[in-house]
Structures are given as structure tokens and as C-alpha cells.
């Protein structure tokens, strides 16, 4: 499965969960994850999408580690059957103060 096909399935899964999957681009910060996911009740996480079996680059790993060190949920997703698992992990990772 191509990365763009996985990304489309992921966006559909996030939408079905009542959330948003924003394309994350941060000028001057190469290697940040592809998607910033916001789920109901303040659950937020970062997701890097890859073709099956592909690994993040060293730069991506560094950015993921920075986000994790700040307490952010960060995952690499390379197969559609793990979409539900990633969404569950985002829900379990912590909750912001919802207004």
C-alpha cells in the first residue's frame, strides 16, 4: 500500500472517531510527523505515516524523540490494520484540559 493510500485510510479513521488529522508542516523543522491528530476531549498525538516496513529517517527519529520528551504521544504507522490501535493509544496517552 502506498503511503498516500494509508494516509487517506488514516484520515477516514480519525474522522470516524470524531477527530481531525491535520497535515503538520513546520517550516524550519524538517522531520516532524506527517499528521497532528486531535480527538474529542482534548486527546492529541503526532503520527508519522510510512509504507509497510519503511522506517523513519534519523532526522524524523530525532524529531519524534523531542516530541516524546515533551510528553507528546508520537507514533509511526505503516499498516492500515493498526489505525484503531494508534487512535486508542492517543486516547490513552493523556488528556488536555477540555473547556
N, C-alpha and C positions, 0 to 999 in steps of 0.2 A: 504494500500500500504506500502510495506517495505521501509525503509529509502534508501536502495541501489537502489531500483526501482525509487524513487523520485530523487535521485542523478543522475541517468542516464538520466531521462527526463530533469532535470535542465541543465546538460551539453549539451544536444541536443539543448535546448532553447538558451543557451548562444552562442553556435556555430552558430545557425541560425541567431543570432543577430550580427554576425561578431566578436564575442569576444572569450575570453579564460576563463575557470574556473579551476584555479589551485588548486590542493589539498594543503591545507595550514596546515603545520606541523611546530611547533616552539618549538624545544627542550628546556625544562626548563620553558615553558609557557603553562601548561595544561589549557584546556578550551577554547582555541582560536577557532574561527569559522572554519567550515569544508572547505569552499571554498573562495579563493581570486579571485574575478571576475574583469576582465579587458575588458572593452568595447571600441569600437572605439572612438577617440577624447579625450582620457585620462580619461574616466569615470571609477572609481574604487570603489568597495564595497566588504564587507565581508558578507558571507551568511552561517548561521547555518542550516543544514537540519535535520528535525525530522519527525518521524512517526506522522500521523494525531493525533492531540490532545496532543501530548507529549510536555513538556515544557523543556527549558534549565535548567541545574543544576545551583546551586548557583555559582559555580566556573565559568561556562560559562557566566552567567549573569554578573559577575564581569568583566570578560574579554571584554564582549560586551560593558559594560559601560565605560571601559577605552578607547576602540577604539572610541566610540561616543564622549567622552570628548576631544579627539584629532581631532574631526571634520570628522571622517570617517563614511560613511554610513554602517550600520550593521543591518541585518535583520535575522529573524527566519522564515524559510519556511517549512510548514508542509502539503501542498496540491498542487498538480500539477496545478490546475486552477489559482494559484496565481503567477506562474512563470513570466508571462508577466508583472504583476504589479510590482514585485520586480525589474525586468530589467528596467522598466520605472522609478522607484524610483532611481535606480543607475544613470541613465542618468540625472535625475533632481537634484541630490544631489550636484553636483559641478563638475567642470572640471579642470583637471590639465593643465599646460601649454604644449600643444602638440607642438612638433617640426615639 
